[in-house]
Amino acid sequence: MWPSAPPASPSIRHAPARRQWKEAGLAYLFLLPSALILGAFGFLPLLNALALSFRDWRLSPGGFVGFANYTKALAPASEFWQSLGVTGYYVLGTVPATLALGYLLAELLHSRIRGLAFYRSLFFLPYIVSPVAAAAVWRWILHPSFGIATSAVSPLGLEPQWLREEAGVFALAAQGLHVTLPAWAAGPSVALVCIIAVTIWHNLGFAVVVLLAGLAAVPTDLTDAARLDGARGWRLMRQVKLPLLSPTLFFLTVIFTIRAFQTFTQIYVLSIDHRGGPAYTTRNVTLYIYQCFNDFQARLGAGYGCAVAMLLFLIVLGLTLLQFRVLGSRVHYQ
């Protein structure tokens, strides 16, 4: 029999462990600057806002009031619910439309057409424009007196108010059919629909570029085999392309939903009085939080604003986890 190999020395046995610890320590060392920045400008302000939401903070630090700010915000007739309803209309109006239009345009641009690079740049150009500048230009376009959009429909005998119209779009459509809808079914105001359209225009380029990258990663042999089996049009898109694009669509859904809940610039610039007008039909939760801090000397206060911000944080966190639970299980990564 061959003699057995001598046992490894302790230094040899512990060499892989020491190497792993060394690599892990080096990795944490490289992550330390980012972790410090994230903690200083992310987690610490979040914890400070959480602590402040339990106090009555106005001109100076106030006393501890417990959950009074949250109770005030969640009262049945509070302004928070009205602003949350506006936010819901905004999210439901921007996210699905941006994804659907982005996919259709990506499909068109994915085909072999001349000047493809030019069209890709053309659709992506609005996204790189500053949101403030883009909103200011659209505010001028939609001006009810001298805006380009108003001048275009004036020969038809129409006098649209665009950003000044507070009536709901569903109520206006029902009025044309001589039907009266209850107030809760009036739908988003015309002013909010205009802001939704501007947001879709601004975010569309990002969706198109990301979906184009996803379509480019779809194996051509799979689509060719599906065509040989008779798959065309909607069937090819539903059974082959969309399952392979599910990671990209899931990413865009989560990102656009979070951004829609956090939108401030477009609504602040496009609202006629920068306060969510007309009649607060365009005031979302972020603009309401801004008003809480801007009105801290009066009835609201910074403590109440932090409480509303914490509620928005919990809503966004809950919806994100729900998306990962419901939509994430339907994502195909292979």
C-alpha positions as CSV (number, residue, x, y, z in Angstrom):
1,M,0.0,0.0,0.0
2,W,1.1,3.5,-0.7
3,P,1.9,5.5,2.4
4,S,-0.8,8.1,3.3
5,A,-0.1,11.7,2.7
6,P,1.1,13.6,5.7
7,P,-1.5,15.9,7.4
8,A,-1.5,19.5,6.3
9,S,0.0,21.9,8.6
10,P,-2.3,24.4,10.5
11,S,-0.9,27.3,8.5
12,I,-2.0,25.6,5.2
13,R,-5.4,24.7,6.5
14,H,-6.2,28.3,7.6
15,A,-4.8,29.9,4.5
16,P,-8.2,30.0,2.6
17,A,-9.9,31.4,5.7
18,R,-7.4,34.1,6.1
19,R,-7.6,34.9,2.4
20,Q,-11.4,35.2,2.6
21,W,-11.2,37.5,5.6
22,K,-8.6,39.6,3.8
23,E,-10.8,39.9,0.7
24,A,-13.9,40.7,2.8
25,G,-12.0,43.4,4.8
26,L,-10.7,44.9,1.6
27,A,-14.3,45.0,0.1
28,Y,-15.7,46.6,3.2
29,L,-12.9,49.2,3.1
30,F,-13.8,50.2,-0.4
31,L,-17.5,50.3,0.6
32,L,-16.8,52.5,3.6
33,P,-16.8,55.9,1.9
34,S,-20.2,55.2,0.2
35,A,-21.6,53.8,3.4
36,L,-20.6,56.9,5.3
37,I,-22.1,59.2,2.7
38,L,-25.3,57.1,2.5
39,G,-25.6,57.1,6.3
40,A,-24.9,60.8,6.7
41,F,-27.3,62.0,3.9
42,G,-29.7,59.1,3.9
43,F,-30.3,57.1,7.1
44,L,-29.6,59.9,9.6
45,P,-32.1,62.4,8.0
46,L,-34.6,59.6,7.9
47,L,-34.2,58.8,11.6
48,N,-34.3,62.5,12.4
49,A,-37.5,63.0,10.4
50,L,-39.0,60.0,12.3
51,A,-38.1,61.5,15.6
52,L,-39.4,64.9,14.6
53,S,-42.8,63.4,13.5
54,F,-43.6,62.7,17.2
55,R,-43.1,66.4,18.2
56,D,-45.0,69.6,17.7
57,W,-42.2,71.6,15.9
58,R,-43.1,75.0,14.6
59,L,-40.9,78.1,15.1
60,S,-38.9,76.2,17.7
61,P,-38.6,72.6,18.9
62,G,-41.9,71.6,20.6
63,G,-42.9,69.0,23.1
64,F,-43.5,65.3,22.5
65,V,-47.0,64.7,21.2
66,G,-46.8,61.0,20.4
67,F,-49.0,59.9,17.5
68,A,-51.0,63.2,17.4
69,N,-49.5,64.2,14.0
70,Y,-50.3,60.8,12.5
71,T,-53.8,60.9,13.9
72,K,-54.3,64.4,12.4
73,A,-53.0,63.3,9.0
74,L,-55.1,60.1,8.9
75,A,-58.3,61.8,10.0
76,P,-61.2,61.0,7.5
77,A,-61.5,64.6,6.2
78,S,-57.8,65.6,6.3
79,E,-56.0,67.1,3.4
80,F,-53.6,64.2,3.3
81,W,-56.2,61.9,1.9
82,Q,-57.1,64.4,-0.8
83,S,-53.4,64.8,-1.8
84,L,-53.0,61.0,-1.7
85,G,-55.9,60.6,-4.1
86,V,-54.3,63.1,-6.5
87,T,-51.1,61.0,-6.2
88,G,-53.0,57.8,-7.0
89,Y,-54.4,59.4,-10.2
90,Y,-50.9,60.6,-11.1
91,V,-49.3,57.2,-10.6
92,L,-52.0,55.3,-12.4
93,G,-51.9,57.8,-15.3
94,T,-48.2,57.9,-15.8
95,V,-46.7,54.4,-15.1
96,P,-48.9,52.2,-17.3
97,A,-49.0,54.7,-20.2
98,T,-45.2,55.2,-20.1
99,L,-44.5,51.5,-20.2
100,A,-47.0,50.8,-23.0
101,L,-45.9,53.6,-25.2
102,G,-42.3,52.9,-24.5
103,Y,-42.7,49.3,-25.5
104,L,-44.5,50.2,-28.7
105,L,-41.9,52.7,-29.7
106,A,-39.1,50.3,-28.8
107,E,-40.6,47.7,-31.0
108,L,-40.7,50.1,-33.9
109,L,-37.2,51.3,-33.3
110,H,-35.9,47.7,-32.9
111,S,-36.8,47.0,-36.5
112,R,-34.2,47.8,-39.2
113,I,-35.0,51.3,-40.3
114,R,-32.8,54.0,-41.7
115,G,-31.7,56.7,-39.3
116,L,-32.2,54.4,-36.2
117,A,-29.6,56.2,-34.1
118,F,-31.2,59.6,-34.9
119,Y,-34.6,58.4,-33.8
120,R,-33.2,56.9,-30.6
121,S,-31.5,60.2,-29.7
122,L,-34.7,62.1,-30.6
123,F,-36.8,60.1,-28.2
124,F,-34.2,60.2,-25.4
125,L,-33.6,63.9,-25.7
126,P,-36.6,65.0,-23.5
127,Y,-35.3,62.8,-20.7
128,I,-32.0,64.6,-20.4
129,V,-33.7,68.0,-20.4
130,S,-34.0,69.6,-16.9
131,P,-37.4,68.9,-15.4
132,V,-37.8,72.5,-14.4
133,A,-37.0,73.7,-17.9
134,A,-39.2,71.2,-19.6
135,A,-42.1,72.0,-17.2
136,A,-41.6,75.8,-17.8
137,V,-41.8,75.3,-21.6
138,W,-45.0,73.2,-21.3
139,R,-46.5,75.8,-19.0
140,W,-46.0,78.3,-21.7
141,I,-47.3,75.9,-24.4
142,L,-50.5,75.3,-22.3
143,H,-51.1,78.9,-21.4
144,P,-54.8,79.6,-21.9
145,S,-54.2,83.0,-23.5
146,F,-51.2,82.8,-25.8
147,G,-50.1,79.2,-25.6
148,I,-49.4,77.2,-28.8
149,A,-51.8,74.5,-27.7
150,T,-54.5,77.1,-27.2
151,S,-53.9,78.7,-30.6
152,A,-54.1,75.3,-32.3
153,V,-57.6,74.6,-31.1
154,S,-59.0,78.2,-31.2
155,P,-60.1,77.9,-34.8
156,L,-62.3,75.1,-33.8
157,G,-64.2,77.4,-31.5
158,L,-62.7,75.9,-28.3
159,E,-61.4,77.8,-25.4
160,P,-59.6,75.3,-23.3
161,Q,-58.3,76.3,-19.9
162,W,-55.8,73.4,-19.7
163,L,-53.9,74.0,-16.4
164,R,-56.8,76.1,-15.0
165,E,-59.6,73.6,-15.4
166,E,-60.5,71.9,-12.1
167,A,-63.4,69.7,-13.4
168,G,-62.7,66.0,-13.6
169,V,-62.3,64.4,-17.0
170,F,-64.9,61.7,-16.3
171,A,-67.4,64.2,-15.1
172,L,-66.8,66.3,-18.3
173,A,-67.3,63.2,-20.5
174,A,-70.5,62.3,-18.6
175,Q,-71.7,65.8,-18.9
176,G,-71.4,65.5,-22.7
177,L,-73.7,62.5,-22.5
178,H,-76.1,64.4,-20.1
179,V,-75.2,62.2,-17.2
180,T,-74.3,63.5,-13.7
181,L,-71.6,61.6,-11.9
182,P,-71.0,61.8,-8.1
183,A,-68.0,63.8,-6.9
184,W,-66.0,60.7,-6.0
185,A,-66.3,59.4,-9.6
186,A,-65.3,62.7,-11.3
187,G,-61.8,61.5,-12.0
188,P,-58.6,63.5,-12.2
189,S,-58.9,67.2,-13.2
190,V,-58.1,68.4,-16.7
191,A,-55.1,70.2,-15.2
192,L,-53.8,67.0,-13.6
193,V,-54.3,65.1,-16.9
194,C,-52.1,67.8,-18.6
195,I,-49.4,67.3,-16.0
196,I,-49.6,63.5,-16.5
197,A,-49.2,64.0,-20.3
198,V,-46.1,66.1,-19.7
199,T,-44.6,63.6,-17.3
200,I,-45.2,60.8,-19.8
201,W,-43.5,62.8,-22.5
202,H,-40.5,63.5,-20.3
203,N,-40.0,59.9,-19.1
204,L,-40.8,58.1,-22.3
205,G,-37.2,58.4,-23.6
206,F,-35.8,56.5,-20.7
207,A,-38.3,53.7,-21.1
208,V,-37.6,53.4,-24.8
209,V,-33.9,53.2,-24.4
210,V,-34.1,50.6,-21.6
211,L,-36.6,48.5,-23.5
212,L,-34.5,48.7,-26.6
213,A,-31.6,47.2,-24.7
214,G,-33.9,44.5,-23.5
215,L,-35.2,43.7,-27.0
216,A,-31.6,43.6,-28.2
217,A,-30.9,40.9,-25.6
218,V,-33.7,38.6,-26.8
219,P,-32.2,35.7,-28.7
220,T,-33.1,35.8,-32.3
221,D,-33.1,32.0,-32.6
222,L,-36.1,31.9,-30.2
223,T,-38.1,34.5,-32.2
224,D,-37.2,32.8,-35.5
225,A,-38.3,29.4,-34.1
226,A,-41.5,30.9,-32.9
227,R,-42.2,32.4,-36.3
228,L,-41.6,29.0,-37.9
229,D,-44.2,27.5,-35.5
230,G,-46.7,30.1,-36.7
231,A,-46.4,32.7,-34.0
232,R,-47.0,36.2,-35.3
233,G,-48.0,39.6,-33.9
234,W,-49.7,39.5,-30.5
235,R,-49.0,35.8,-30.0
236,L,-45.2,36.3,-30.6
237,M,-45.1,39.3,-28.3
238,R,-47.2,37.6,-25.5
239,Q,-45.6,34.2,-25.5
240,V,-41.9,35.0,-26.4
241,K,-40.9,38.6,-26.1
242,L,-42.8,39.7,-23.0
243,P,-41.6,36.8,-20.9
244,L,-38.0,37.5,-21.9
245,L,-38.6,41.2,-21.3
246,S,-40.1,40.6,-17.9
247,P,-37.0,41.6,-15.9
248,T,-36.7,44.9,-17.8
249,L,-40.5,45.6,-17.5
250,F,-40.3,44.7,-13.7
251,F,-37.4,47.1,-13.2
252,L,-39.1,49.9,-15.1
253,T,-42.4,49.4,-13.2
254,V,-40.7,49.6,-9.8
255,I,-38.6,52.6,-10.8
256,F,-41.4,54.6,-12.4
257,T,-43.8,53.9,-9.5
258,I,-41.3,55.2,-6.9
259,R,-40.6,58.2,-9.0
260,A,-44.3,59.0,-9.6
261,F,-44.9,59.0,-5.8
262,Q,-41.9,61.3,-5.3
263,T,-42.7,63.7,-8.1
264,F,-42.5,67.4,-7.1
265,T,-40.9,69.5,-9.8
266,Q,-43.4,69.0,-12.6
267,I,-46.4,69.6,-10.4
268,Y,-44.9,72.6,-8.6
269,V,-44.0,74.4,-11.9
270,L,-47.1,73.5,-13.9
271,S,-49.7,74.2,-11.2
272,I,-51.1,77.6,-11.8
273,D,-50.3,78.9,-8.3
274,H,-47.5,76.6,-7.4
275,R,-49.7,75.2,-4.6
276,G,-51.6,72.5,-6.4
277,G,-54.2,74.6,-8.1
278,P,-56.8,74.9,-9.3
279,A,-58.7,74.0,-6.1
280,Y,-55.8,71.7,-5.0
281,T,-56.7,69.2,-7.8
282,T,-53.0,68.9,-8.7
283,R,-51.5,68.9,-5.2
284,N,-49.9,65.5,-4.6
285,V,-48.4,64.3,-1.3
286,T,-44.9,65.6,-1.9
287,L,-46.2,69.1,-2.7
288,Y,-48.4,68.8,0.4
289,I,-45.3,68.0,2.5
290,Y,-43.6,71.0,1.0
291,Q,-46.5,73.2,2.1
292,C,-46.4,71.7,5.6
293,F,-42.8,72.9,6.0
294,N,-43.5,76.2,4.3
295,D,-46.4,76.8,6.6
296,F,-44.7,75.7,9.8
297,Q,-45.5,79.0,11.6
298,A,-49.2,78.4,11.3
299,R,-51.5,75.4,11.6
300,L,-49.3,72.6,10.1
301,G,-45.7,72.6,11.3
302,A,-42.6,70.6,10.5
303,G,-43.5,67.8,12.9
304,Y,-46.8,67.2,11.0
305,G,-44.9,67.4,7.7
306,C,-42.5,64.8,8.9
307,A,-45.4,62.6,9.9
308,V,-46.9,62.9,6.4
309,A,-43.4,62.1,4.9
310,M,-43.2,59.0,7.0
311,L,-46.6,57.9,5.8
312,L,-45.6,58.4,2.2
313,F,-42.4,56.4,2.9
314,L,-44.4,53.5,4.3
315,I,-46.8,53.6,1.4
316,V,-44.0,53.5,-1.2
317,L,-42.2,50.8,0.8
318,G,-45.3,48.7,1.0
319,L,-46.1,49.0,-2.7
320,T,-42.6,48.2,-3.6
321,L,-42.6,45.0,-1.5
322,L,-46.0,44.1,-3.0
323,Q,-44.6,44.5,-6.5
324,F,-41.7,42.3,-5.6
325,R,-44.1,39.7,-4.1
326,V,-46.7,39.8,-6.9
327,L,-44.8,40.8,-10.0
328,G,-41.4,39.4,-9.0
329,S,-42.7,35.9,-9.0
330,R,-43.7,36.2,-12.6
331,V,-40.3,37.4,-13.8
332,H,-38.3,35.0,-16.0
333,Y,-34.6,35.5,-15.8
334,Q,-33.7,32.8,-18.2
